[in-house]
């Protein structure tokens, strides 16, 4: 039997009218069996997402201001009350909101508070679809280290497969301590992928506010081409480097199950969207590059030392320093006597960079060490790159013609992408130049 799992993002849950469109989408296909939802997103420019409202409310708890928490939580309560009125649903969530408020005031925790957006949204959608509501805390489990417990898949299958259709809130589950625990922001995509893998879905549909995955950021290039098909590996590279249609970690459950993903537009359900498949099933066609994505605000720590290549353990010592400080690195380009550490600036706040440089200097005694903190990384991604000897030359000529100075070059052993480092200010110019070269 064909089973589709549908995950609807925050823009698809923003108000009651949009939820009615979601109802039509689900009802139009009887194979759309299991529905995973996010909390309501922004309704208009300047609006606030419900999850952000909940974090804002919990900040008052952390500040010890119970009255202010109640005021802020009332804003969330009112938002859901308005949605319920728009849907004309004969259900009353007031007791559930009272209970949630009591739990938060009794110490249920920040994750519990944040998860209530998805919880109440799923309650409304379940009532709208006349389908069972399955609380994510019943089926999603985390281990003590915060990673997903594989028992989740067994619990999910056992719970869901008894129904023809059911609704599940995304974004959270139950931690090893028995308390609600959330995924990282955007983790509703992961929840949907987990459900898809558990029920052995034939397709995982991810419904959002765009008609698929664009070849680059439409805020940088006007009306970029929509990608008809890409592989899980290409998606992971593009998502990690800033393409934000789908959470990069959501790939793993469906990839392991060989389940294709289709990105669909809730506001244009007639559009086919983008299909994401395994590398073996992917048909790249004649296009060399599938997509381009970039992220700003990296720091490069550059080291130079004569005979570095003959010094056993040089890199290991440097990486051990990062490990002690809890700092991850993105790339490690090197030459015979040079090595560069590329690190996301989020790891280097509050003087952390100075501490790292000092320790590296004392432990490794480089001839020269300096840093640059305004670096952007751009990934040009596509399975076609490996088979096209002209691709690197075309990319660097495009950047040269645009007057962009390349600070760093890195290409993975799989030759799926070419990553360049440029100044933050050159990111838009670089992406536009690469796009023109490979897509115009």
Buried (B, 14 or more C-beta within 10 A) or exposed (E): EEBBBBBBBBBBBBBBEBBEBBBEBBEEEEEBBBBBBBBBBBBEEEBBBBBBBBBBBBBBBEEEEEEBBBEBBBBBBEBBBBBBEBBEBEEEBEEBBEEBBEBBEEEBBBBBBBBBBBBBBBBBBBBBBEBBBBBBBEBBBBEEEEEBBEEBBEBBBEBBBEEEBBBBBBBBBBBEEEBBBBBEEBBBBBBBBBBBBBBBBBBBBBBBBBBBBBBBBEEBBEEBBBBBBBBBBBBBBBBBBBBEBBBBBBBBBBBEBEBBBBBBBBBEBEBEBBBBBBBEEBEBEEBBBBBBBBBBBBBBBBBBBEEBBEEEEBBEEBBEBBEEEEBEBBBEBBEEBBBBBBBBBEBBEEEBBEBBBEBBEEEBEBEEBEBBBBBBBBBBBBBBBBEBEEBBEBBBEBBEEBEBEBBBBBBEEEBBBBBBBBBBEBBBBBBBBBBEBBBE
